[in-house]
Amino acid sequence: MMHTFKTGKVLHYKYVIQLLFASRDLNASLSTLVTTTVNVDERLTVCGDTHGQLADLFSIFTINGTPSPTNRYIFNGDFVDRGDCGVEVVLTLMAWQLVFPNACMLNRGNHEERSQNETAGFMSEVFSKYNGIADGDPSRPQLVYDTFECTFDMLPLTTLIEKGPRKVIVLHGGLSDRPGIRLEHIGAINVRLALFQLPLYLAHMLFFRSGSEKSPGVARHLRTSCLRTCCGQTLRIAWEQSIPRGAQGCSSAQMSPKSSAPPTASLW
């Protein structure tokens, strides 16, 4: 499939639907908060926004290796919109996740959502690539697009990485400053909804902007005290922020950009 995408070809819509159904079922079986452990002989790389940049995604795999049980990845949301190859990027990632569920983990970002996709390019991309006009199937683009969106709704919001005493929480946006929210509360929520249907403190995990709690989908800047209350001494990695290269870390994580577009963090 990757070879097909490299040559500029579009995957047949029937295979797209099958892949999306399989991905939806897999991710629906996961918790909103996925916990994973890194073993001594494994490497785990966290990658930020890919935004339809297929060449950048392939560059990551060329330099850092494709996903495998010992070469693991977390892709931290925003797979589509802005770039021209959102379809190919997200299908590639979902296919790798189906082959190695623990080696290619996917978090949901704010661009895995209808209101973003309708205005930021992904909907137009899907309708262009799967228009169905030549086959006399005018309903095809809507079917493919709706299947993408239903699959996006199933993606986990947060991944907690554990290696010995060290822990890293990875999420696209940020943690809400609403008092009393803890990791166990996030993990206990078994609901996958469109962004506008999410409780505000869950929507914060997709969006992280300065602003008021009264604004839907907008989070205030996270206070250190809130992070410690929620996560103890857990390091947080979140990309939906206005900070250099979109990554925030500390001495336990070495930030190493492997691509011009998505920031990456080689943790261990």
Secondary structure, DSSP 8 states (H G I E B T S, - for coil): -HHHHHTT----HHHHHHHHHHHHHHHHTS-SEEEEE--TT-EEEEE---TT-HHHHHHHHHHH---BTTEEEEEES--SSSSTTHHHHHHHHHHHHHH-TTTEEEE--TTSSHHHHHHHSHHHHHHHHT--TTTT-TTHHHHHHHHHHHHHTTS-SEEEEEETTEEEEEESS-----TT--HHHHHH------GGGS-HHHHTTT---SS-TTSTT------HHHHHHHHTT-EEE--SSSSGGG----TTSEE---SSSS-EEE--
